[in-house]
Amino acid sequence: MTAPGRVALLVTCFNDTLFPGVGKATVAVLERLGCAVDFPREQTCCGQMHGNSGARDEGLALAARTARVFASEPAVVCPSASCVGWLRDAAPRLAREAGEEGLAADLDELGGRVFELTEFLCDRLGVEDVGAFFPHRVAYHATCHSLRGLRLGDRPLRLLRAVQGLDLAEVEDEDCCGFGGTFAVKNADVSTAMLGDKMAVLRATGAEVCTAVDTSCLMHIGGGLGRARAGMRTVHLAEILAAER
Amino acid sequence: MKAAGFETAAREALGDSQLRRNMARATTTIRARRAAAVGEVPDWEELREAGAAIKAATMVSLPEHLERLERAVEERGGQVHWARDAAEANAIVTDLARSHGAEEVVKVKSITTDEIELNDALAAAGISAYETDFAELVNQLAGDWSSHILVPAIHRNRSEIRLLFERTIARGQELSDDPPALAAVARDYLRELFLRVPFGVSGANFAIAETGSVGVVESEGNGRMCTTLPEVLVTVMGIEKVLPEWRDLEVFLQLLPRSATGERMNPYTSIWSGVTPEDGPREFHLVLLDNGRTDVLADAVGRQALHCIRCSACLNVCPVYSRVGGHAYGSVYPGPIGAVLTPQLRGPAEAPTLPWASSLCGACLDACPVKIDIPSLLVHLRGRVRREVGAPHAESAALGIAFRAFSGRARYERAQRLRRLGRGALANALAAPWTRSRDLPEPPDQTFREWWDERGQG
């Protein structure tokens, strides 16, 4: 546990371009807790999409670029479990596979300084109640990268339970929602079948909001719920934590 | 058995409502049983570590272990044959059957012989092969092929099997859907075969280099029959199945049944060492099959796939497999392990779509009793396909454009502005599969970085 200090925001290209609200919310939560947030403007994409699609050299080049941009930052906070998992685990492994030991070492070093948002709040700042107010029934979807990748465990749930007014609904399964990056378009039919089952599980909770720590999965789930006019919306966990009375 | 590609085959499978229901019921049941059987073992993680370590160490000196196995089998009166590929293995088994005048053979543990398509080779030589595992029998009678490593007829329900039996081995009889009654019909049919056919062909779960012992683990007793009643037994085994020491069984006989069927112990474990006078087959032949395995071993990342003990836990937990079933993979080895094994055994050009048959959710890695990192192998093989075979043009173009946009801040910010002006032809082409079932979010009025600049830095 450390005192709040300077943190650098790795917002992710996805949030930056399509879901700026997630970045704004992350800044709001961190500043409310006393952090001085910086946003290194040189950041673009961490390389996850290229890396997971088998474009190893491109993925590693973007990961290396990210490591350079954040080289002098003592703590980097990112509101995406999958991007953190890529930088911390997958990218160094691919770098070693490609024989790029120097890059692998740089990424390992970066991996020790990059925190997914709920890791940073629970482990580094040691807080669970961030002073949020969100009077809605909420279902938490544990994304694959948060559950089986980063092993976030109950950190997101501890944060949600401390939100005033929030009615937390139990979600019955821990299966993938079917997003899977390019899988969602390359195998759109299987992805849609998985989404259909996930939406049924989520709707059975009676929640009006589905939350998670990965914007990309939420875009997929939210896209399905919207198409079905399901009366349920998706909100990133950071946006719930940023909400106030 | 080559598929047009996973995407197409999966789309067709998803439209089969009976298949969907059968798969969902079966995989849900096995998942729960496995979870319970694994959950009661306090040192499960240590067992997994031990299993992974034994396999990794064995692969390092595989040739030595295989030669030791050969010597031990021969010292105990068995004969060992080396088969470079499917054709050599099929020729060895066919010649053995011919030299004994066998017109029929009974079979158990058939996935490796399915891999080499032995039954077709035997049929071409005028020899009938009979599958004796209940589900393999069902598939053989239906002219169908396996859709699961362990439960090969998982895609069928009891009513379908009843109708099949009424058309084939129980012609003229009226059966019920009661599983014990259906099993009794198969038992009557199979018992007669076991007593009549003096030539057995088996696969193997493992072979012990130290003692020259070969083992088959099963649930129905047909393995015990096939390996003890015939006068001649031929076992076809992939070279990766060798274990160095007898004591290694302690680990794998715990890992396998709990991961596979969710049982503490499987009902039948048959282990034999060469031949024993007056007991069991008079002749034993072990065919050691390569068929691409040394190519897999040569890939420092991909070789982990050879650690597989064929438990199928990864199939049952996979959200893709449990919806599309095994046939969509176009491979004897379906599911997550098939998606990493088949492109390596046959070469990436022969199965280029399989590494993408996954959302990389990681459930397979968590379930694997020998901790094969299937998600990482899938990513590795996506890279190999891209480098050695190539990728669809639109996808390569999109990744190329994205890479250039991400490579510098100015280009990235320019691309963000273009994003708001509307979607180009390429973006629309890529968006079509998405928007068939999902809405696309509207581009926001302002990117995050524009908001950050407007807000000022303090």
Chai-1 contact restraints between the chains, C-beta under 6 A:
chainA,res_idxA,chainB,res_idxB,connection_type,confidence,min_distance_angstrom,max_distance_angstrom,comment,restraint_id
A,V11,B,F448,contact,1.0,0.0,6.0,A-B,restraint_1
A,D16,B,T447,contact,1.0,0.0,6.0,A-B,restraint_2
A,D16,B,F448,contact,1.0,0.0,6.0,A-B,restraint_3
A,D16,B,R449,contact,1.0,0.0,6.0,A-B,restraint_4
A,T17,B,Q416,contact,1.0,0.0,6.0,A-B,restraint_5
A,T17,B,T447,contact,1.0,0.0,6.0,A-B,restraint_6
A,L18,B,P441,contact,1.0,0.0,6.0,A-B,restraint_7
A,P20,B,P444,contact,1.0,0.0,6.0,A-B,restraint_8
A,P20,B,T447,contact,1.0,0.0,6.0,A-B,restraint_9
A,P20,B,F448,contact,1.0,0.0,6.0,A-B,restraint_10
A,P20,B,W451,contact,1.0,0.0,6.0,A-B,restraint_11
A,G23,B,F448,contact,1.0,0.0,6.0,A-B,restraint_12
A,F39,B,W452,contact,1.0,0.0,6.0,A-B,restraint_13
A,E42,B,R409,contact,1.0,0.0,6.0,A-B,restraint_14
A,T44,B,F406,contact,1.0,0.0,6.0,A-B,restraint_15
A,T44,B,Y412,contact,1.0,0.0,6.0,A-B,restraint_16
A,C45,B,F406,contact,1.0,0.0,6.0,A-B,restraint_17
A,N52,B,V379,contact,1.0,0.0,6.0,A-B,restraint_18
A,G54,B,R382,contact,1.0,0.0,6.0,A-B,restraint_19
A,G54,B,G383,contact,1.0,0.0,6.0,A-B,restraint_20
A,G54,B,R386,contact,1.0,0.0,6.0,A-B,restraint_21
A,A55,B,L399,contact,1.0,0.0,6.0,A-B,restraint_22
A,R56,B,G383,contact,1.0,0.0,6.0,A-B,restraint_23
A,E58,B,F403,contact,1.0,0.0,6.0,A-B,restraint_24
A,L62,B,F406,contact,1.0,0.0,6.0,A-B,restraint_25
A,E97,B,V301,contact,1.0,0.0,6.0,A-B,restraint_26
A,C144,B,C361,contact,1.0,0.0,6.0,A-B,restraint_27
A,C144,B,G362,contact,1.0,0.0,6.0,A-B,restraint_28
A,R148,B,G362,contact,1.0,0.0,6.0,A-B,restraint_29
A,R148,B,D366,contact,1.0,0.0,6.0,A-B,restraint_30
A,D175,B,P319,contact,1.0,0.0,6.0,A-B,restraint_31
A,C176,B,P319,contact,1.0,0.0,6.0,A-B,restraint_32
A,C176,B,S359,contact,1.0,0.0,6.0,A-B,restraint_33
A,C176,B,C361,contact,1.0,0.0,6.0,A-B,restraint_34
A,G180,B,S359,contact,1.0,0.0,6.0,A-B,restraint_35
A,G180,B,L360,contact,1.0,0.0,6.0,A-B,restraint_36
A,F183,B,S359,contact,1.0,0.0,6.0,A-B,restraint_37
A,V185,B,P433,contact,1.0,0.0,6.0,A-B,restraint_38
A,V185,B,W434,contact,1.0,0.0,6.0,A-B,restraint_39
A,K186,B,W356,contact,1.0,0.0,6.0,A-B,restraint_40
A,N187,B,E7,contact,1.0,0.0,6.0,A-B,restraint_41
A,A188,B,P433,contact,1.0,0.0,6.0,A-B,restraint_42
A,D189,B,R11,contact,1.0,0.0,6.0,A-B,restraint_43
A,D189,B,L14,contact,1.0,0.0,6.0,A-B,restraint_44
A,V190,B,A10,contact,1.0,0.0,6.0,A-B,restraint_45
A,V190,B,V320,contact,1.0,0.0,6.0,A-B,restraint_46
A,T192,B,S437,contact,1.0,0.0,6.0,A-B,restraint_47
A,A193,B,L14,contact,1.0,0.0,6.0,A-B,restraint_48
A,A193,B,R323,contact,1.0,0.0,6.0,A-B,restraint_49
A,M194,B,P319,contact,1.0,0.0,6.0,A-B,restraint_50
A,G223,B,R438,contact,1.0,0.0,6.0,A-B,restraint_51
A,G223,B,D439,contact,1.0,0.0,6.0,A-B,restraint_52
A,G224,B,R438,contact,1.0,0.0,6.0,A-B,restraint_53
A,G226,B,D439,contact,1.0,0.0,6.0,A-B,restraint_54
A,R227,B,R438,contact,1.0,0.0,6.0,A-B,restraint_55
A,R227,B,D439,contact,1.0,0.0,6.0,A-B,restraint_56
